[in-house]
Amino acid sequence: MKKNGWKIPAGLLLGFFSLFALILQAQEQLQKGVELFQSQKYVEAIEALKLALREDPKNEGILFQLGLAQFMAGQLTEAKVSYQEALQIKPDLWEGHFNLGLVFYTEQKNEEALQHFLKAEELNPKSYQPFFFSARTFELLGKPGEAASAYQHALDNASSNQEKGECHLGLARLALAKKDFPAVERELTNARLVQAEPGTLEVLTLQYYLAADLREQALELLKKLISRQPNDVRLNELIAGLYFENSKFTESAHSYQIAARNATDLAAQRALWLLAAQAYEKAGDPQNAIEILAPLALKSKDLDLFMQIGAIYMHQRQFDQAEKAFGAALQLKPECAPCWSNLGSAFLLQEKHPQALDCFLRFSKLNPQIAGTYFYMATIYDKYGDAKNAISNYQKFLDLDQGKTETQDFQARQRIKTLENRLKRR
């Protein structure tokens, strides 16, 4: 057989037909792999593509498709190897650099990802994807200037409203980080004009309202979002905070409760219950506050929780329950000065004077500069006829108080005179 006047040797001709058969076999497996990939059967696609690669190991197209299937199957290490081998064969394959960058990006190896995104930009400067992901990576690396430039290039290359919307949202996010609110408003408006992804747009708009202290707009948007996602923890926590700021304490408590019921993190859930109880306290609803706090106190080692419960019971004049709460706090921290003071007050209001005096003495040792403590101790000594200790504590109160509390100051001076006269008559 002659080809352009050249006789093809029989051995080479056999080799040609053998190679042609292998190429056909590789193409069949490649086609099968692509079809399986399109059916989202990624593991089966990988097996077919490996068979194709066995027949044609230097085919960058097969390696590229294999890397894509491995990436979708979560086999990131294997995907990197496939893309790297494809790029060894064809270094100017911009899609290979971009996809390899995506693997590193998924692994949160942003520096490595950026190198490949930038190479893809260089190889295909009219493409959207490399510039967009360069922008996202620059943003993650804390380089807002480079990110803004890359977003602008991506926007120039964008061919769809979706792509344009992603860029405007990225630019809005960068402006928000700088608190450049006019720029944020401009980019959000542009994003709305191209019908950017609604969820991301609304969340970013909400962040803008909160950052710009546009509380009323934030509240209205939160109501809209919650109407669609009534059990969303973060949304309910945010609206609860706004209600609290506006002194709508009952509404705040209800929203904190919804957030707490749906929170999956135990620490976050506990914090939300405490905020709900605090809101009920502010609303003048101590009973609901106690109903929330009491279960939390079971097996709790949170001193502040017991102090909060004790304070609520004091306001309700349930002094025996307050006594228990402050006592539980002291079990956790015997050197807690406010615990001794509050427990002393609970005892005093129940007219348990010896117990109250003991608490105030302990408190005065831990915090000796509080004037009121000495006044309370003086009144107890006075009640039980211990004139010397009563006078001593009244005088200590006067020395520390310096006339700041006129009524108690007058009472202390009068009692000192009376008690001193009584001692002189003995």
C-alpha positions as CSV (number, residue, x, y, z in Angstrom):
1,M,0.0,0.0,0.0
2,K,1.3,3.4,-1.0
3,K,0.5,6.6,0.8
4,N,1.5,9.7,-1.2
5,G,4.0,7.6,-3.2
6,W,5.4,6.0,0.0
7,K,5.0,2.3,0.7
8,I,3.8,1.5,4.2
9,P,5.6,-1.5,5.7
10,A,3.4,-4.3,6.7
11,G,4.6,-4.3,10.3
12,L,3.8,-0.6,10.7
13,L,0.4,-1.1,9.1
14,L,-0.4,-3.8,11.7
15,G,0.7,-1.5,14.4
16,F,-1.5,1.3,13.0
17,F,-4.6,-0.9,13.0
18,S,-3.8,-2.2,16.5
19,L,-3.5,1.4,17.7
20,F,-6.7,2.4,15.9
21,A,-8.5,-0.4,17.7
22,L,-7.1,0.7,21.1
23,I,-8.2,4.3,20.4
24,L,-11.7,3.1,19.5
25,Q,-11.9,1.1,22.7
26,A,-10.7,4.1,24.7
27,Q,-13.3,6.3,23.1
28,E,-16.0,3.8,23.9
29,Q,-15.0,3.8,27.6
30,L,-14.7,7.6,27.6
31,Q,-18.2,7.9,26.1
32,K,-19.5,5.5,28.7
33,G,-17.7,7.5,31.5
34,V,-19.2,10.7,30.3
35,E,-22.7,9.3,30.2
36,L,-22.3,7.9,33.7
37,F,-21.0,11.2,34.9
38,Q,-24.0,13.0,33.4
39,S,-26.3,10.6,35.2
40,Q,-24.4,11.5,38.5
41,K,-23.1,8.0,38.8
42,Y,-19.6,9.3,39.7
43,V,-18.0,6.1,41.1
44,E,-19.1,4.1,38.0
45,A,-17.9,6.9,35.8
46,I,-14.5,6.8,37.5
47,E,-14.1,3.0,36.7
48,A,-15.1,3.5,33.1
49,L,-12.7,6.4,32.7
50,K,-9.8,4.5,34.3
51,L,-10.4,1.8,31.7
52,A,-10.3,4.4,28.9
53,L,-7.1,5.8,30.4
54,R,-5.5,2.4,30.5
55,E,-5.9,2.2,26.7
56,D,-4.8,5.8,26.1
57,P,-2.7,6.9,29.1
58,K,-1.5,10.2,27.5
59,N,-5.0,11.6,26.7
60,E,-5.4,14.8,28.7
61,G,-9.1,14.8,27.9
62,I,-9.7,11.5,29.7
63,L,-7.5,12.7,32.6
64,F,-9.5,15.9,32.8
65,Q,-12.9,14.0,32.8
66,L,-11.5,11.6,35.4
67,G,-10.5,14.4,37.7
68,L,-13.9,16.0,37.3
69,A,-15.6,12.7,38.3
70,Q,-13.3,12.2,41.2
71,F,-13.9,15.7,42.4
72,M,-17.7,15.2,42.3
73,A,-17.3,11.8,44.2
74,G,-15.3,13.6,46.9
75,Q,-12.0,12.0,46.0
76,L,-10.1,15.2,46.2
77,T,-6.6,13.8,46.4
78,E,-7.2,11.5,43.4
79,A,-8.7,14.5,41.5
80,K,-5.6,16.6,42.1
81,V,-3.4,13.8,40.7
82,S,-5.5,13.5,37.6
83,Y,-5.6,17.2,36.8
84,Q,-1.8,17.5,37.5
85,E,-1.1,14.7,35.0
86,A,-3.4,16.3,32.5
87,L,-1.5,19.6,32.9
88,Q,1.8,17.8,32.4
89,I,0.6,16.7,29.0
90,K,-1.0,20.0,28.1
91,P,0.3,22.8,30.3
92,D,-1.9,25.4,28.6
93,L,-5.2,23.7,29.4
94,W,-6.9,26.5,31.2
95,E,-9.8,24.4,32.3
96,G,-7.3,22.0,34.0
97,H,-5.8,24.9,36.0
98,F,-9.2,26.2,36.9
99,N,-10.5,22.8,38.1
100,L,-7.3,22.1,40.0
101,G,-7.8,25.4,41.7
102,L,-11.3,24.4,42.6
103,V,-9.9,21.3,44.4
104,F,-7.5,23.4,46.4
105,Y,-10.3,25.9,47.1
106,T,-12.5,23.1,48.4
107,E,-9.7,22.0,50.7
108,Q,-9.4,25.6,51.9
109,K,-5.8,25.7,50.6
110,N,-6.4,29.2,49.3
111,E,-2.9,30.2,48.3
112,E,-2.5,27.1,46.1
113,A,-6.0,27.6,44.7
114,L,-5.2,31.2,43.8
115,Q,-2.1,30.2,41.8
116,H,-4.2,28.1,39.5
117,F,-7.0,30.5,39.2
118,L,-4.6,33.2,38.1
119,K,-2.9,30.9,35.6
120,A,-6.4,30.1,34.2
121,E,-7.0,33.9,33.9
122,E,-3.7,34.3,32.0
123,L,-4.6,31.5,29.6
124,N,-8.2,32.6,29.0
125,P,-8.6,36.3,29.9
126,K,-12.1,36.4,28.5
127,S,-13.4,33.7,30.9
128,Y,-15.7,34.5,33.8
129,Q,-15.0,31.6,36.2
130,P,-11.3,32.1,37.0
131,F,-11.7,35.8,37.7
132,F,-14.8,35.2,40.0
133,F,-13.0,32.5,42.0
134,S,-9.8,34.6,42.2
135,A,-12.0,37.3,43.7
136,R,-13.5,34.9,46.2
137,T,-10.1,33.6,47.1
138,F,-8.6,37.1,47.5
139,E,-11.5,37.9,49.7
140,L,-10.9,34.9,51.9
141,L,-7.2,35.8,52.1
142,G,-8.1,39.3,53.4
143,K,-7.0,41.2,50.2
144,P,-10.0,43.3,49.4
145,G,-8.3,45.5,46.8
146,E,-7.3,42.5,44.7
147,A,-10.7,40.9,45.3
148,A,-12.5,44.0,44.0
149,S,-10.4,44.2,40.9
150,A,-11.0,40.5,40.1
151,Y,-14.8,40.9,40.7
152,Q,-14.8,43.8,38.2
153,H,-13.0,41.7,35.6
154,A,-15.4,38.8,36.2
155,L,-18.3,41.3,35.8
156,D,-16.8,42.5,32.5
157,N,-16.7,38.8,31.3
158,A,-20.1,37.8,32.7
159,S,-22.5,36.5,30.1
160,S,-25.6,35.9,32.3
161,N,-27.6,37.8,34.9
162,Q,-26.7,35.1,37.4
163,E,-23.0,35.7,36.9
164,K,-23.4,39.5,37.1
165,G,-25.5,39.1,40.3
166,E,-22.7,37.1,41.9
167,C,-20.2,39.8,41.1
168,H,-22.4,42.6,42.4
169,L,-23.0,40.7,45.6
170,G,-19.3,40.2,46.0
171,L,-18.6,43.9,45.5
172,A,-21.3,44.7,48.0
173,R,-19.8,42.4,50.6
174,L,-16.4,44.1,50.1
175,A,-18.0,47.5,50.5
176,L,-19.8,46.4,53.6
177,A,-16.6,45.3,55.2
178,K,-15.2,48.8,54.7
179,K,-18.5,50.3,55.9
180,D,-18.8,52.1,52.6
181,F,-22.6,52.2,52.8
182,P,-23.3,54.2,49.5
183,A,-21.2,51.6,47.6
184,V,-23.1,48.8,49.4
185,E,-26.4,50.3,48.4
186,R,-25.3,50.8,44.8
187,E,-24.1,47.2,44.4
188,L,-27.2,45.8,46.1
189,T,-29.4,47.8,43.7
190,N,-27.4,46.5,40.7
191,A,-27.8,43.0,42.1
192,R,-31.5,43.4,42.3
193,L,-31.6,44.7,38.7
194,V,-30.1,41.5,37.4
195,Q,-32.2,39.4,39.7
196,A,-29.3,38.0,41.8
197,E,-29.9,34.9,43.9
198,P,-32.6,36.1,46.4
199,G,-31.4,34.3,49.5
200,T,-27.9,35.7,49.4
201,L,-29.2,39.1,48.4
202,E,-31.6,39.3,51.3
203,V,-29.0,38.1,53.8
204,L,-26.5,40.7,52.6
205,T,-29.2,43.4,52.6
206,L,-30.0,42.5,56.2
207,Q,-26.3,42.7,57.2
208,Y,-26.2,46.1,55.5
209,Y,-29.3,47.3,57.5
210,L,-27.8,46.1,60.8
211,A,-24.3,47.6,60.1
212,A,-25.8,50.9,58.9
213,D,-28.1,51.0,62.0
214,L,-31.2,51.0,59.9
215,R,-33.1,49.1,62.6
216,E,-36.6,49.6,61.2
217,Q,-35.7,48.3,57.8
218,A,-33.8,45.4,59.4
219,L,-36.9,44.5,61.5
220,E,-39.2,44.5,58.5
221,L,-36.9,42.3,56.4
222,L,-36.4,39.9,59.3
223,K,-40.2,39.5,59.6
224,K,-40.3,38.7,55.9
225,L,-37.5,36.2,56.2
226,I,-39.0,34.6,59.3
227,S,-42.4,34.2,57.6
228,R,-40.6,31.9,55.1
229,Q,-38.2,30.3,57.7
230,P,-40.1,30.4,61.0
231,N,-37.7,28.1,62.8
232,D,-34.4,29.6,61.7
233,V,-32.2,30.1,64.7
234,R,-30.1,33.0,63.5
235,L,-33.1,35.0,62.2
236,N,-35.1,34.6,65.4
237,E,-32.1,35.5,67.5
238,L,-31.5,38.7,65.4
239,I,-35.2,39.8,65.6
240,A,-35.3,39.0,69.3
241,G,-32.3,41.4,69.8
242,L,-34.0,44.1,67.8
243,Y,-37.3,43.7,69.8
244,F,-35.2,43.9,73.0
245,E,-33.6,47.1,71.9
246,N,-37.1,48.5,71.1
247,S,-38.3,47.5,74.6
248,K,-40.7,45.0,73.1
249,F,-39.6,42.5,75.7
250,T,-42.4,39.9,75.4
251,E,-41.9,39.7,71.6
252,S,-38.1,39.4,72.3
253,A,-38.6,36.5,74.8
254,H,-40.9,34.6,72.3
255,S,-38.3,34.9,69.5
256,Y,-35.4,33.9,71.8
257,Q,-37.5,30.8,72.8
258,I,-38.0,29.8,69.2
259,A,-34.3,30.2,68.5
260,A,-33.5,28.1,71.7
261,R,-35.9,25.3,70.8
262,N,-34.3,24.9,67.3
263,A,-30.7,25.4,68.2
264,T,-28.6,22.3,67.9
265,D,-25.5,23.5,69.8
266,L,-26.1,23.0,73.5
267,A,-24.0,26.0,74.6
268,A,-25.8,28.2,72.1
269,Q,-29.2,26.8,73.2
270,R,-28.5,27.5,76.8
271,A,-27.4,31.1,76.1
272,L,-30.6,31.7,74.1
273,W,-32.8,30.4,77.0
274,L,-31.0,32.7,79.4
275,L,-31.7,35.7,77.0
276,A,-35.3,34.6,76.8
277,A,-35.5,34.6,80.6
278,Q,-33.9,38.0,80.8
279,A,-36.4,39.4,78.3
280,Y,-39.3,38.0,80.4
281,E,-37.8,39.7,83.5
282,K,-37.7,43.0,81.6
283,A,-41.3,42.4,80.5
284,G,-42.3,42.2,84.2
285,D,-43.1,38.5,83.8
286,P,-40.9,36.8,86.4
287,Q,-43.0,33.6,86.4
288,N,-42.1,32.8,82.8
289,A,-38.5,33.7,83.5
290,I,-38.4,31.2,86.4
291,E,-40.1,28.5,84.3
292,I,-37.2,28.8,81.8
293,L,-34.4,29.1,84.4
294,A,-35.5,26.4,86.8
295,P,-34.9,23.4,84.4
296,L,-31.5,25.0,83.4
297,A,-30.5,25.1,87.1
298,L,-30.8,21.3,87.5
299,K,-27.3,19.8,87.6
300,S,-26.0,23.3,86.6
301,K,-22.6,24.6,87.7
302,D,-23.3,28.1,86.4
303,L,-23.0,30.6,89.3
304,D,-24.5,33.4,87.3
305,L,-27.6,31.3,86.6
306,F,-28.3,30.8,90.3
307,M,-27.7,34.5,90.9
308,Q,-30.2,35.4,88.2
309,I,-32.8,33.0,89.7
310,G,-32.2,34.4,93.1
311,A,-32.6,38.0,91.9
312,I,-36.0,37.1,90.3
313,Y,-37.2,35.4,93.5
314,M,-36.2,38.5,95.5
315,H,-38.2,40.7,93.2
316,Q,-41.2,38.3,93.7
317,R,-40.6,38.5,97.4
318,Q,-40.2,34.7,97.5
319,F,-37.3,35.1,99.9
320,D,-37.1,31.4,100.8
321,Q,-36.6,30.4,97.2
322,A,-34.0,33.2,96.8
323,E,-32.2,31.8,99.8
324,K,-31.9,28.4,98.1
325,A,-30.7,29.9,94.9
326,F,-28.0,32.1,96.5
327,G,-27.0,29.1,98.7
328,A,-26.5,27.0,95.6
329,A,-24.3,29.7,94.1
330,L,-22.2,29.7,97.2
331,Q,-21.8,25.9,96.9
332,L,-20.1,26.6,93.6
333,K,-18.0,29.5,94.8
334,P,-17.7,30.0,98.5
335,E,-15.7,33.2,98.1
336,C,-18.4,34.9,96.0
337,A,-18.8,38.2,97.7
338,P,-22.1,39.2,96.0
339,C,-23.5,35.8,96.8
340,W,-23.0,36.4,100.6
341,S,-24.5,39.9,100.3
342,N,-27.6,38.7,98.5
343,L,-28.1,35.7,100.8
344,G,-27.8,38.1,103.7
345,S,-30.5,40.3,102.3
346,A,-32.8,37.2,101.7
347,F,-32.3,36.2,105.4
348,L,-32.8,39.7,106.6
349,L,-36.1,40.1,104.8
350,Q,-37.3,36.9,106.4
351,E,-36.1,38.3,109.8
352,K,-33.6,35.5,110.1
353,H,-31.2,37.9,111.8
354,P,-28.4,35.6,113.0
355,Q,-28.1,34.0,109.6
356,A,-28.2,37.5,107.9
357,L,-25.5,38.8,110.2
358,D,-23.2,35.8,109.5
359,C,-23.6,36.5,105.7
360,F,-22.9,40.2,106.1
361,L,-19.8,39.5,108.2
362,R,-18.4,37.2,105.5
363,F,-19.2,39.7,102.8
364,S,-17.5,42.6,104.7
365,K,-14.3,40.5,104.9
366,L,-14.3,39.9,101.2
367,N,-15.4,43.4,100.2
368,P,-14.7,45.8,103.2
369,Q,-15.4,49.1,101.4
370,I,-19.2,48.7,100.9
371,A,-20.9,51.1,103.4
372,G,-24.4,49.6,103.4
373,T,-23.2,46.3,104.8
374,Y,-22.1,48.0,108.0
375,F,-25.5,49.7,108.3
376,Y,-27.3,46.4,108.0
377,M,-25.0,44.7,110.6
378,A,-25.5,47.7,112.9
379,T,-29.3,47.4,112.8
380,I,-29.0,43.7,113.6
381,Y,-26.7,44.3,116.6
382,D,-29.0,47.1,117.6
383,K,-32.0,44.9,117.5
384,Y,-30.4,42.3,119.8
385,G,-29.1,44.9,122.2
386,D,-25.4,44.7,121.4
387,A,-24.8,48.5,121.7
388,K,-21.0,48.4,121.3
389,N,-21.0,46.5,118.0
390,A,-24.0,48.5,116.8
391,I,-22.2,51.8,117.4
392,S,-19.0,50.5,115.8
393,N,-20.8,49.4,112.7
394,Y,-23.0,52.6,112.5
395,Q,-19.7,54.6,112.7
396,K,-18.1,52.5,110.0
397,F,-21.1,53.1,107.8
398,L,-20.8,56.9,108.3
399,D,-17.1,56.9,107.6
400,L,-17.6,55.0,104.3
401,D,-20.9,56.6,103.2
402,Q,-19.8,60.2,103.6
403,G,-23.4,61.4,103.6
404,K,-24.4,59.9,100.3
405,T,-27.5,58.3,101.7
406,E,-29.2,61.0,103.8
407,T,-31.9,58.9,105.4
408,Q,-29.6,56.1,106.6
409,D,-27.0,58.7,107.5
410,F,-29.5,60.5,109.8
411,Q,-30.7,57.2,111.3
412,A,-27.2,56.1,112.0
413,R,-26.3,59.3,113.8
414,Q,-29.4,59.3,115.9
415,R,-28.9,55.7,116.9
416,I,-25.3,56.3,117.9
417,K,-26.4,59.1,120.2
418,T,-29.2,57.0,121.7
419,L,-26.9,54.0,122.2
420,E,-24.1,56.0,123.7
421,N,-26.5,57.6,126.2
422,R,-27.8,54.2,127.1
423,L,-24.2,52.9,127.7
424,K,-23.5,56.0,129.9
425,R,-26.5,55.2,132.1
426,R,-25.3,51.7,132.8
